[in-house]
């Protein structure tokens, strides 16, 4: 069992994910994040982006 709550793990994964996005070039970011057609001012993860986020969460759950 993790020492962090599910919400804390999600928030930590979110911070790591977007920190990573800040360090890669825009064309690479586009592989992970795309405009959200349901929210004109928002974005959403691509399939590859969701897989990366899920992987970060999984590893945090297992080490914390």
N, C-alpha and C positions, 0 to 999 in steps of 0.2 A: 504494500500500500504506500502511496506517495505521501510525503510530508506536506505537500501543497494541495490545496483544494483543486477541484476540476477547473474552476474559474481562474485560479492563479496560474495553473498550467497553461490554459488557453491564452491568458494575457501575456505570459512570458513567451510563448510560441509566437504570438502576434508581434511582439517587440523584436524578436530575433529575425523573423521573416521579413519585416519591413526594414530593419537595419541592413539585412543582406541586400534588399532591393535598392537601397540608397548607394550601394557600392558597385553596382553593375551598370553597364551602359543601357540606354533607353531601348535599343533594339532587343537586347536580352531580356529586359524587364517585360517587354511585350509578349515574351514566351510564357510568362507567369501571371500577368495581370492584363485585363482587357476592359474596355468601356462596358458598362452595364446598360443594356438597352431598356431595362425596366426602371432605371434611375439615371436620368440624363446628366446629373452632376456626380455620379458615382462610378466605381469600378467593381470588378469581381475577379476572382481567380479563374484562370484557365484550368483545364484538367491537370496540366503539369504543375501549376501553382498550387492547386488543392492537394496534390500528391506530396509536394514539398512541405506544405504546412502540416499535413497529417503526419508526415515522417518526423518533423520537429517535435510535434506533440507526443508522439509515440516514444521517442527517445527521452524526452523530459520526464514522462511518466515512469520510465524504467530506471532513470538515474537519480531522481529526486525522491 
